[in-house]
């Protein structure tokens, strides 16, 4: 059982608990991107197990008639074992999701996975005429070229700053430079993409920039935020824009919770208040 201290950021250990949370935020006009926690498997059994749970999850979402999609990690689907394993498991999930009318996001991990992830996304998005999305990270120097490549792919692209500690020879390490890159990427996307833009950020300045671009170009977009972070802002924004909350669940919640604590001082203060009641 997930302790109350972590339940702000993780929806539960089971799919049923996660979908209960989705139902509650749907009631506030916020959609969900549901993620089964797990990554960097180097053996097939956990890969097969998580892929099977994702296939079951899309069926559950379809039966529940919820505003929800799913998000998977390449290393969760066996990329560390081999690209062929990753492709096989990802395709099985995308096929199942298509049959149930559920959208699939492919998360982006560190820079060593970028080529395999983008190649798989582009192939599946063209094969299925959409129904698949991918994440790109503004801190990587290569991303401008990647975004130009993806402009005519019939899927969705989520734009984020980038959370991985990448080496300086492939990434921008200055936060102001990363912010400028993300804004420039969004400017390109709103001008050249035919919708399908996800803005994955909690930064009010980035969100406001995206809203301004939407009003200038009329391009469809959605705002994506993590469960447990700026929740009131999510509900407020949902009154005017499409907002999706990233909803993680599963037994591997501890490391995810730890990362959330380390990201922001406010999260640590929240945890301390939960423990000491002050």
C-alpha positions in Angstrom: 0.0 0.0 0.0 1.3 3.4 -0.9 1.6 5.7 2.2 -0.3 8.9 2.2 2.9 10.9 1.9 3.4 9.5 -1.6 -0.2 9.4 -2.7 -0.1 13.0 -3.8 2.2 12.0 -6.7 1.3 8.3 -7.3 -2.3 7.2 -8.0 -2.0 3.7 -6.4 -0.4 0.3 -6.9 -3.2 -1.1 -9.2 -4.8 -0.1 -12.4 -8.1 0.1 -10.7 -6.8 2.7 -8.2 -5.3 4.7 -11.1 -8.6 4.7 -13.0 -10.4 5.8 -9.9 -8.1 8.8 -9.8 -8.6 9.4 -13.5 -12.4 9.4 -12.9 -12.0 12.1 -10.2 -9.9 14.5 -12.3 -12.2 13.9 -15.3 -14.9 15.4 -13.2 -12.8 18.6 -13.1 -12.3 18.5 -17.0 -8.7 17.2 -16.7 -7.7 14.2 -18.8 -5.1 11.6 -17.9 -2.0 10.1 -19.3 -1.6 6.9 -17.3 1.8 5.4 -16.8 2.7 2.0 -15.2 5.9 2.7 -13.3 8.9 0.7 -14.5 12.1 1.2 -16.5 15.5 -0.2 -17.5 14.7 -3.8 -17.5 17.5 -6.1 -18.7 15.4 -9.4 -18.7 12.3 -10.3 -20.7 9.9 -11.4 -17.9 9.2 -7.9 -16.5 9.1 -6.5 -20.0 6.4 -9.1 -21.0 4.5 -8.5 -17.7 4.4 -4.7 -18.1 3.5 -4.9 -21.8 0.6 -7.3 -20.9 -0.6 -4.9 -18.2 -0.6 -2.0 -20.7 -2.7 -4.1 -23.1 -5.1 -4.8 -20.3 -5.1 -1.2 -19.2 -6.2 0.1 -22.6 -9.1 -2.3 -22.6 -10.0 -1.1 -19.1 -9.9 2.6 -20.2 -12.1 1.8 -23.2 -14.7 0.0 -21.1 -14.7 2.8 -18.5 -15.3 5.5 -21.1 -12.7 7.8 -19.4 -10.8 10.7 -20.9 -7.4 8.9 -20.7 -4.5 7.6 -22.7 -1.3 5.8 -21.8 2.4 6.5 -21.8 5.2 4.0 -22.0 8.9 4.1 -21.5 11.2 2.5 -24.1 13.5 0.9 -21.4 10.4 -0.5 -19.8 9.6 -2.3 -23.0 13.1 -3.8 -23.4 15.2 -1.3 -25.2 18.1 -2.1 -22.9 17.8 -5.7 -24.1 17.6 -4.8 -27.7 15.8 -2.5 -30.2 14.0 -5.5 -31.6 12.5 -6.4 -28.2 11.4 -2.8 -27.7 9.8 -2.6 -31.2 7.9 -5.9 -30.7 6.4 -5.0 -27.4 5.6 -1.4 -28.3 3.8 -2.5 -31.5 1.7 -5.0 -29.5 0.6 -2.2 -27.2 -0.1 0.2 -30.0 -2.1 -2.4 -31.9 -4.2 -3.1 -28.8 -4.7 0.6 -28.1 -5.8 1.2 -31.7 -8.4 -1.6 -31.4 -9.8 0.1 -28.3 -9.5 3.7 -29.5 -6.9 4.7 -26.9 -3.9 7.0 -27.6 -0.3 5.9 -26.8 2.4 8.3 -25.8 6.1 7.2 -25.9 8.2 8.8 -23.2 11.7 10.0 -24.0 14.5 8.9 -21.8 18.2 9.8 -22.0 19.9 10.9 -25.2 21.2 7.4 -26.0 17.7 6.3 -26.6 16.6 9.1 -28.8 17.2 7.6 -32.3 15.5 4.3 -31.4 12.5 6.1 -29.9 12.0 8.5 -32.7 12.4 5.8 -35.4 9.8 3.6 -33.7 7.4 6.5 -33.2 7.6 7.7 -36.8 7.1 4.2 -38.2 4.1 3.4 -36.0 2.5 6.9 -36.4 2.6 6.6 -40.2 1.4 3.0 -40.1 -1.5 3.8 -37.9 -2.2 7.3 -39.3 -1.7 8.9 -35.8 -2.8 7.4 -32.5 0.8 7.7 -31.2 2.8 10.5 -29.7 6.4 11.1 -28.6 8.3 13.4 -26.3 11.1 15.7 -27.4 13.5 17.5 -25.0 14.6 21.1 -25.4 17.9 20.6 -23.6 19.3 18.3 -26.4 21.1 20.2 -29.1 19.7 17.8 -31.8 16.1 18.5 -31.0 15.6 21.4 -33.5 16.4 19.0 -36.4 14.3 16.3 -34.8 11.3 18.5 -34.6 11.6 19.6 -38.3 11.7 15.9 -39.2 8.5 15.2 -37.2 6.5 18.1 -38.6 4.6 16.0 -41.1 4.3 12.8 -39.1 0.6 12.1 -38.3 0.9 11.8 -34.5 1.5 14.1 -31.5 4.6 15.6 -30.0 5.1 16.5 -26.4 7.6 19.4 -25.8 9.5 19.4 -22.5 12.6 21.0 -21.1 14.3 17.7 -20.3 14.8 16.1 -17.0 17.9 13.9 -17.6 21.4 15.0 -16.6 22.9 15.0 -20.1 26.6 15.5 -20.9 27.5 19.0 -22.1 28.7 17.8 -25.5 25.1 16.9 -26.5 23.0 19.2 -24.3 22.5 22.7 -23.2 23.2 22.9 -19.5 22.2 26.5 -18.8 18.6 26.8 -17.7 17.9 30.1 -19.4 19.2 28.6 -22.7 16.9 25.6 -22.3 14.0 27.9 -21.7 14.8 29.8 -24.9 15.1 26.6 -26.9 11.8 25.3 -25.6 10.1 28.6 -26.6 11.7 28.5 -30.0 10.6 24.8 -30.6 7.1 25.7 -29.6 7.1 28.7 -32.1 8.2 26.3 -34.9 5.6 23.7 -33.9 2.6 26.1 -33.7 3.6 27.5 -37.1 4.3 24.2 -38.9 2.5 21.4 -37.1 -1.1 20.6 -37.9 -2.1 20.4 -34.3 -1.0 17.5 -32.1 1.2 19.7 -29.8 1.6 18.8 -26.1 3.2 21.3 -23.8 4.7 19.4 -20.9 5.6 22.1 -18.4 4.7 23.5 -15.0 6.4 26.8 -15.8 3.8 29.6 -16.0 6.0 31.5 -18.5 6.1 28.5 -20.9 2.4 27.8 -20.6 1.6 31.5 -21.3 3.9 31.5 -24.3 2.1 28.4 -25.7 -1.3 30.1 -25.1 -0.1 33.2 -27.0 1.1 31.0 -29.9 -2.3 29.2 -29.9 -4.1 32.5 -30.1 -1.8 33.7 -32.9 -1.9 30.6 -35.1 -5.1 28.8 -34.0 -3.1 25.5 -33.7 -4.6 22.9 -31.4 -2.5 22.0 -28.3 -2.8 20.5 -24.8 -1.1 21.3 -21.5 0.4 18.4 -19.7 1.4 18.4 -16.0 2.4 15.8 -13.4 0.0 14.5 -10.8 0.6 16.3 -7.5 2.2 19.4 -9.0 0.3 22.7 -9.4 -3.0 20.8 -9.2 -5.1 24.0 -8.7 -3.5 25.5 -11.8 -4.4 22.4 -13.8 -8.1 22.7 -12.8 -8.1 26.5 -13.6 -6.5 26.0 -17.0 -8.9 23.2 -17.9 -11.7 25.7 -17.9 -10.3 27.1 -21.1 -7.8 24.7 -22.5 -7.2 20.9 -22.9 -5.3 19.8 -19.9 -3.9 16.3 -19.2 -2.4 15.1 -16.0 0.4 12.5 -16.0 -0.9 9.8 -13.7 1.7 7.1 -12.6 0.8 4.0 -10.7 2.3 0.6 -9.8 4.4 -1.2 -7.2 7.6 0.6 -8.3 6.5 3.9 -6.8 9.3 4.5 -4.3 12.0 5.7 -6.8 9.5 7.9 -8.7 8.4 9.5 -5.4 12.0 10.1 -4.4 12.6 12.0 -7.8 9.6 14.2 -7.2 10.8 15.1 -3.7 14.3 16.0 -5.1 12.9 18.2 -7.9 11.4 21.0 -5.9 11.8 22.4 -2.3 8.0 22.7 -2.2 7.6 19.0 -2.6 10.0 18.3 0.3 8.1 20.8 2.5 4.8 19.0 1.6 6.4 15.7 2.6 7.6 17.1 6.0 4.2 18.5 6.7 2.6 15.1 6.0 5.0 13.4 8.4 5.1 16.0 11.3 1.7 17.5 10.9 2.9 21.1 10.7 
